[in-house]
């Protein structure tokens, strides 16, 4: 998982976290340390989160091709 915190549209903090294995139909709580430090009250903040699925097969086929 990768994240970017923007303040008024300008990236101010970026990073990535390894979520490990999360089985289907379950949930996982995470904390992004230091994310709320140094925030200014007169700015609009947005947190952008990107998830990437890992491929299941060595040849680059993802789970969608397994039928």
KAUR-V671739 format. One line per field, one symbol per residue. phi: phi as a letter, one per 30 degrees, with the letter a starting at -180 (. if undefined). burial: b if it has 24 or more other ideal C-beta (glycine too) atoms within 12 Angstrom, else e. A space follows every 10 residues. Layout:
phi = ???
burial = ???
This chain:
phi = .cbbccchic dcbblbbcdi dbdehbbbcb bcdidcdidc dccccbcccb cbdddccddi dcddddj
burial = eebebeeeee ebbeeeeeee eeeeeeeeee eeeeeeeeee eeeeeeeeee eeeeeeeeee eeeeeee
